[in-house]
Amino acid sequence: MRKPAVMLQGTGSNVGKSLLVAGLCRAFLQRGLKVMPFKPQNMSNNAAVAFEGGEIGRAQALQALASGAPPSVHMNPVLLKPESDTGSQVIVQGQRRGSLNARRFGARRDELLPFVLDSFARLEQEADLVVIEGAGSPAEINLRAGDIANMGFAEAADVPVILIGDIDRGGVIASLVGTYAVLENTEKNRIKAFFINKFRGDIQLFSEGMSAIAGRTGWRSLGIVPWFHDAVRLPAEDAVDLEALPGRVSGRLKIAVPILSRIANFDDFDPLKQEPGIELVMVPPGSPLPGDAALVILPGTKATIADLGFLRAQGWDIDLTAHVRRGGRVLGICGGYQILGRLIADPEGVEGEASDVPGLGLLDVETVMSPEKITARVEGRHIASGAVISGYEIHIGRTTGPDCNRPLVEIAGHPDGAISADGLVSGTYLHGFFASDGFRAAYLETLGVTSGLRYGETVEAVLDRLAEHCERHLDLDAVLAIARARAT
């Protein structure tokens, strides 16, 4: 039996689809509906682990939280994790299915549609309403053959579409009307309405613009959504968002994170970004690591060996050595942990050609890459403080060595990570642990900072405000009517 469903597509990438799907999910949850988010295909190295143990995009995990539902691999059945400028690892229903370059993936997208429709059908049967997020834009008609992310999915699953325009980037009338112009008639008819996102200023000043769009497309206007400033307090999905972080605010303690070329799971740092006693500095390529940082964190990466070379090309290896010599501390997470060791061996060519590459040598450990991938949601404890930790693992490779005899955390009774003999350098495979308030407070206390944040409560409060924002500025009764018309 078909259930109510609606798909939000955008005139381009980064128009706010992910955030708005989260807002609608929370708003309809507050109306008493059982809501499920869904994105047929996502491309991101910021992944989360679903309750089944597989991978999904971070945005879908946030949308699941907004829906009050456990994150499932079926909420994002196809996840592409870029490994280079032309190739990506392909995750299907949570499991790694190999790697493809862009051309080969384009030729095989239609093979993935059955998996996408299967996952959608599973969610559909569990929900009162499914809110679907598109990817990129339906106006990319050069990618229409075999499309599973926008109109290809919408037509295969027979779901109505609402189109979003981003006024902040300019040209919003042209982007919406231009999308209408390039679509096929069946696709034009599938779009039932539109709205504008990221408006700054007096909404009434754009009333004529809304009329112009409606007149040229025949689509119904559902409203104008002003800029939602609290979005920076929610986990970001795209690395481009790292460049849009708010300006530096002087704090009592500076933590620096170099932005690696294939940085992954950088939402690890969101709780630190919001700590009132912390100045979190995301260091872009070409800039030195700040000499006054108390802590440098090497983040996760989708391509450890390549990003080790990238790090050296920036001169960050020299900065890190000087930082430790001054008594500064270093923490490596996942790929960052591997980089800190003496050696990274890839005998089977998992990340490219088979090779052995010297690491930074700041930890007395070695890593051997292997095709087997570990993905799991885990709980454990911080060994030094005993604080409870919740997080997840997503990695390939096994790390061993003398410094592993001083593990950082314990997960399900097993040690994880390593600490150098002088205690200045540590690493772990665990992601997401800074979201654990008790651990974060204990860790920051060792750096002389008192934690003033309850991170989970903060995220929930922001989602509630986002839902209120959507209720105030969008016609959600009309959105629900469009979704329910599918089930009649």
C-alpha positions in Angstrom: 0.0 0.0 0.0 1.3 3.4 -1.0 1.9 5.9 1.8 2.1 9.7 1.9 5.5 10.9 0.7 7.0 14.0 -0.7 10.4 14.8 -2.2 12.3 18.0 -1.7 14.5 18.8 -4.7 16.7 21.9 -5.2 17.8 24.1 -8.0 21.4 23.2 -7.1 23.6 21.7 -4.4 23.8 23.3 -1.0 20.4 25.1 -1.2 19.4 23.8 2.2 17.6 20.5 1.3 19.2 18.5 4.1 18.4 21.1 6.8 14.8 21.6 5.6 14.1 17.9 5.5 15.3 17.7 9.1 13.0 20.6 9.9 9.9 19.1 8.2 10.6 15.7 9.9 10.7 17.3 13.4 7.6 19.5 12.6 5.5 16.5 11.4 6.8 14.4 14.3 5.5 17.1 16.6 2.1 16.9 14.8 1.9 13.2 15.9 3.0 11.5 12.7 5.5 8.7 12.4 8.0 10.2 9.9 10.9 8.7 8.1 13.6 10.6 6.1 15.0 9.2 2.9 17.7 10.1 0.4 18.2 7.7 -2.5 21.8 8.7 -3.2 24.2 10.8 -1.3 27.8 11.8 -1.8 29.7 12.6 1.4 32.7 11.5 3.4 30.8 12.5 6.6 29.2 9.2 7.4 27.3 7.8 10.3 26.7 4.2 11.4 23.1 3.0 11.3 21.6 0.7 13.9 22.1 -2.3 11.5 25.8 -1.5 11.5 26.1 -0.1 8.0 27.0 3.4 6.8 24.7 6.3 5.8 25.2 10.0 5.2 25.6 12.2 8.3 22.6 14.3 7.1 20.3 11.3 7.2 21.4 10.4 10.7 20.5 13.9 11.8 17.2 13.7 9.9 16.5 10.4 11.7 17.2 12.1 15.0 14.7 14.8 14.0 12.2 12.1 13.2 12.6 10.4 16.5 13.6 7.2 14.6 16.8 5.1 14.8 19.1 5.7 11.8 18.7 2.9 9.2 20.7 2.0 6.2 17.5 2.2 4.2 17.3 5.9 4.8 20.3 6.3 2.5 20.6 3.2 0.3 23.4 4.6 -1.9 26.3 6.5 -0.4 29.3 7.6 -2.5 32.4 8.4 -0.5 34.9 10.3 -2.7 38.4 8.8 -2.6 39.9 11.1 -5.3 38.7 13.8 -7.7 37.3 11.2 -10.1 36.5 8.1 -8.0 34.3 7.1 -5.1 33.8 4.2 -2.8 30.2 2.9 -3.3 28.1 1.9 -0.3 24.9 0.1 -1.0 22.4 -0.4 1.8 25.2 0.2 4.3 27.8 -2.1 2.8 30.9 -1.4 0.7 30.5 -2.6 -2.8 33.8 -1.5 -4.2 35.0 1.7 -5.9 34.1 3.2 -9.2 35.3 6.3 -11.2 32.7 8.8 -12.2 32.3 7.5 -15.8 31.9 3.8 -14.7 29.4 4.8 -12.0 27.4 6.8 -14.5 27.0 3.8 -16.6 25.9 1.6 -13.7 23.5 3.8 -11.8 20.4 2.1 -13.1 21.7 -1.2 -11.5 21.3 0.5 -8.1 17.7 1.6 -8.6 16.2 -1.7 -7.4 18.1 -1.3 -4.1 16.9 2.2 -3.8 13.3 1.2 -4.4 13.6 -1.7 -2.0 14.8 0.5 0.8 12.1 3.1 0.1 9.4 0.4 0.2 10.7 -0.8 3.6 10.5 2.7 5.1 7.2 3.5 3.4 5.5 0.5 5.1 6.7 1.7 8.5 5.8 5.3 8.2 2.8 7.7 8.2 4.9 10.0 6.0 8.3 9.8 4.2 10.2 13.0 3.5 12.6 12.5 0.7 15.7 14.6 -0.1 17.0 14.9 -3.6 20.7 15.4 -4.6 22.1 18.2 -6.7 19.5 19.4 -9.1 16.9 17.9 -11.5 18.1 20.5 -14.0 21.2 18.5 -14.6 19.6 16.8 -17.6 23.0 15.6 -18.8 22.8 13.1 -15.9 19.1 12.2 -16.4 19.8 8.8 -18.0 19.9 6.3 -15.2 19.2 9.0 -12.6 18.4 7.6 -9.2 18.8 10.8 -7.1 16.1 13.2 -8.4 13.5 12.8 -11.1 14.6 9.3 -11.9 13.7 8.2 -8.4 10.6 10.4 -8.2 9.1 8.9 -11.3 10.0 5.3 -10.5 8.5 5.6 -7.0 5.7 8.0 -8.2 6.2 10.7 -5.5 5.3 14.4 -5.8 8.1 17.0 -5.7 8.5 20.4 -4.1 11.4 22.5 -5.6 13.6 24.7 -3.4 15.4 27.8 -4.6 18.3 29.5 -2.8 18.0 33.2 -2.9 21.2 33.8 -1.0 23.4 32.8 -4.0 21.4 35.1 -6.3 19.5 34.4 -9.5 16.8 32.5 -7.7 14.1 33.4 -10.3 16.2 32.3 -13.2 17.2 29.1 -11.3 13.6 28.1 -10.7 12.2 29.1 -14.0 15.3 27.7 -15.8 14.7 24.4 -14.1 11.1 24.4 -15.4 12.4 25.2 -18.9 14.7 22.2 -19.2 12.5 19.5 -17.6 10.3 17.1 -19.5 6.5 17.8 -19.3 5.9 14.8 -17.0 8.6 16.1 -14.7 7.2 19.6 -14.7 3.9 18.2 -13.7 5.4 16.2 -10.9 6.6 19.4 -9.2 3.6 20.5 -7.3 5.0 23.6 -5.6 8.1 25.6 -4.7 9.5 27.7 -2.0 12.5 30.0 -1.4 15.1 29.4 1.2 17.9 31.4 2.9 16.2 34.8 2.6 17.7 37.8 4.5 15.7 40.9 5.1 12.1 41.9 4.5 10.2 39.0 2.9 7.6 41.3 1.5 10.2 42.8 -0.9 10.2 39.5 -2.9 6.4 39.2 -3.3 6.6 40.2 -7.0 9.4 37.7 -7.5 7.2 34.9 -6.1 4.4 35.9 -8.4 6.8 35.9 -11.4 8.0 32.4 -10.6 4.4 31.1 -10.1 3.2 32.7 -13.3 6.0 31.3 -15.4 5.9 27.7 -14.0 2.3 27.2 -12.8 3.7 25.9 -9.5 2.2 26.9 -6.2 4.2 29.0 -3.8 4.5 27.6 -0.3 6.4 30.4 1.3 9.8 32.1 1.9 12.1 30.7 4.6 14.4 33.2 6.2 18.0 32.4 7.0 18.2 30.0 10.0 21.1 31.2 12.0 21.2 28.3 14.4 22.0 25.9 11.6 25.7 26.2 12.6 24.9 24.4 15.8 23.8 21.2 13.9 26.2 18.6 12.4 27.3 19.7 8.9 27.6 17.2 6.1 29.6 18.9 3.4 33.3 19.8 3.6 32.4 23.1 1.9 30.7 24.0 5.2 34.0 24.1 6.9 34.8 27.2 4.9 31.6 28.8 6.2 32.3 28.4 9.9 31.8 31.6 12.0 34.8 33.8 12.6 37.2 33.0 15.3 36.2 33.8 18.8 38.9 34.2 21.4 38.7 31.4 24.0 40.8 30.2 26.8 42.2 27.3 24.9 42.9 26.9 21.2 42.4 23.6 19.4 43.6 23.3 15.8 42.3 20.9 13.2 44.0 20.8 9.8 41.6 20.4 6.9 42.9 17.4 5.0 42.0 17.0 1.3 39.8 14.0 2.0 38.7 15.0 5.5 36.0 12.7 6.8 33.6 12.7 9.8 34.5 16.3 10.7 31.3 16.5 12.7 33.5 14.9 15.4 34.5 18.5 16.2 31.0 20.1 16.4 30.8 19.7 20.2 34.2 21.4 20.6 33.1 24.2 18.3 30.3 25.0 20.7 32.2 24.8 24.0 32.4 28.4 25.4 36.0 27.8 26.7 37.3 26.6 23.4 38.6 28.4 20.2 38.4 25.8 17.5 40.5 26.7 14.4 40.0 24.7 11.2 43.3 25.3 9.4 42.9 25.5 5.6 45.6 24.2 3.2 48.4 26.7 2.8 48.2 28.0 6.3 50.6 26.9 9.1 49.2 25.2 12.2 48.9 27.9 14.9 51.9 27.9 17.2 49.8 28.8 20.3 47.4 25.8 19.9 47.3 23.6 23.1 45.9 20.7 21.1 46.1 19.6 17.4 43.6 17.0 16.3 44.3 15.1 13.1 40.9 14.2 11.7 39.6 11.2 9.9 40.2 10.9 6.2 38.8 8.8 3.4 42.3 8.3 1.9 44.9 8.0 4.6 48.0 7.6 2.5 47.1 10.3 0.1 46.3 12.7 2.9 49.6 11.9 4.6 51.3 13.2 1.5 48.9 16.1 1.4 49.8 16.9 5.1 53.5 16.9 4.3 53.0 19.1 1.3 51.5 21.7 3.5 54.4 21.6 5.9 52.1 20.4 8.7 54.4 17.5 9.6 57.1 20.1 10.6 54.5 22.1 12.5 53.4 19.0 14.4 56.9 18.0 15.3 57.6 21.6 16.6 54.2 21.5 18.5 55.1 18.3 20.4 58.6 19.6 21.1 57.0 22.6 22.8 54.9 20.3 24.9 51.7 20.6 22.9 49.3 17.7 22.6 48.2 15.8 19.5 45.1 13.6 19.1 44.5 11.5 16.0 41.1 10.1 15.1 40.8 7.1 12.7 42.9 8.0 9.6 44.6 10.7 11.7 45.5 8.0 14.2 47.1 6.0 11.4 49.0 9.0 10.1 50.6 9.5 13.5 52.3 6.0 13.5 55.7 4.9 12.1 54.4 3.1 9.1 51.3 2.6 6.9 51.4 -0.6 4.9 49.0 -1.3 2.1 50.1 -4.6 0.7 46.8 -5.3 -1.2 46.5 -1.8 -2.7 43.3 -1.0 -0.9 43.9 2.8 -1.3 45.8 2.6 -4.6 49.0 0.9 -5.5 50.5 -1.5 -3.0 53.0 0.4 -0.9 54.6 0.9 2.5 54.7 4.6 3.5 56.5 6.1 6.5 54.1 7.9 8.9 54.9 10.8 11.1 56.4 8.6 13.8 54.7 10.5 16.7 53.2 7.2 17.9 55.1 3.9 18.1 52.6 2.0 16.1 52.2 0.5 12.6 49.0 0.2 10.5 48.3 -2.5 7.9 45.5 -1.8 5.5 43.1 -4.6 4.5 39.9 -4.7 2.4 37.8 -5.6 5.4 35.9 -2.6 6.7 34.7 -2.2 10.3 31.5 -0.3 10.8 29.8 -0.4 14.2 28.1 1.7 16.8 29.9 1.3 20.1 30.0 2.2 23.8 32.9 2.1 26.1 34.9 4.2 28.6 37.8 6.6 28.7 40.4 4.7 30.5 42.0 7.7 32.3 38.8 9.1 33.7 36.4 6.2 33.6 33.9 8.4 31.7 31.4 6.6 29.5 31.8 7.1 25.8 29.4 6.5 22.9 30.5 6.6 19.3 31.1 4.6 16.2 33.8 3.0 14.1 34.2 3.3 10.3 37.6 2.2 9.2 39.8 -0.2 7.3 43.2 -1.2 8.7 44.6 -2.7 11.9 47.0 -0.8 14.1 49.5 -2.4 16.5 52.7 -1.5 18.3 54.2 -0.7 21.7 52.1 2.4 22.3 48.9 0.3 22.0 49.8 -1.1 25.4 48.7 2.3 26.6 45.2 2.5 25.0 43.1 5.6 25.1 39.7 4.0 25.5 38.1 0.6 26.1 35.3 -0.6 23.8 33.2 -3.6 24.9 36.0 -4.7 27.1 38.7 -4.4 24.4 41.4 -1.7 24.3 41.4 0.8 21.4 43.9 3.4 20.5 47.4 4.3 21.7 49.2 6.9 23.9 52.9 7.9 23.5 55.3 7.2 26.3 55.4 11.0 27.2 51.6 11.2 27.1 51.5 14.0 24.6 50.3 12.1 21.5 47.3 9.8 21.4 45.0 8.2 18.8 41.8 6.2 18.5 39.6 4.6 15.9 36.5 5.9 17.7 34.4 8.7 16.1 31.8 10.9 17.7 33.1 10.5 21.3 33.3 14.3 21.9 29.5 14.2 21.9 29.6 12.3 25.1 29.3 15.1 27.7 31.0 13.2 30.6 34.0 12.3 28.5 34.3 15.7 26.9 34.3 17.4 30.3 36.9 15.0 31.7 39.2 15.4 28.6 38.9 19.2 28.6 39.6 19.3 32.3 43.0 17.8 31.6 43.6 20.8 29.4 42.5 23.3 32.0 39.0 24.0 30.6 35.7 23.5 32.3 33.0 22.2 30.0 29.8 24.3 29.8 27.8 22.4 27.2 25.2 19.6 27.1 25.6 18.8 23.4 22.7 16.4 22.9 20.3 18.7 24.6 21.6 21.6 22.4 21.0 19.7 19.2 17.5 18.7 20.2 16.7 22.3 21.1 17.9 23.5 17.7 15.8 20.9 15.9 12.8 22.1 17.8 13.5 25.7 16.8 14.1 24.6 13.2 10.6 22.9 13.2 9.1 26.1 14.6 10.9 28.1 11.9 9.4 25.8 9.2 5.9 26.0 10.7 6.0 29.8 10.8 7.3 30.4 7.3 6.0 27.4 5.2 2.5 26.2 4.4 3.0 22.8 6.0 -0.7 21.9 5.7 -0.1 22.2 1.9 3.0 20.1 2.1 1.1 17.4 3.9 -1.7 17.5 1.4 0.7 17.1 -1.5 2.2 14.1 0.3 -1.1 12.5 1.1 -2.4 12.9 -2.4 0.1 10.2 -3.4 -1.7 7.7 -1.2 -5.2 8.3 -2.6 
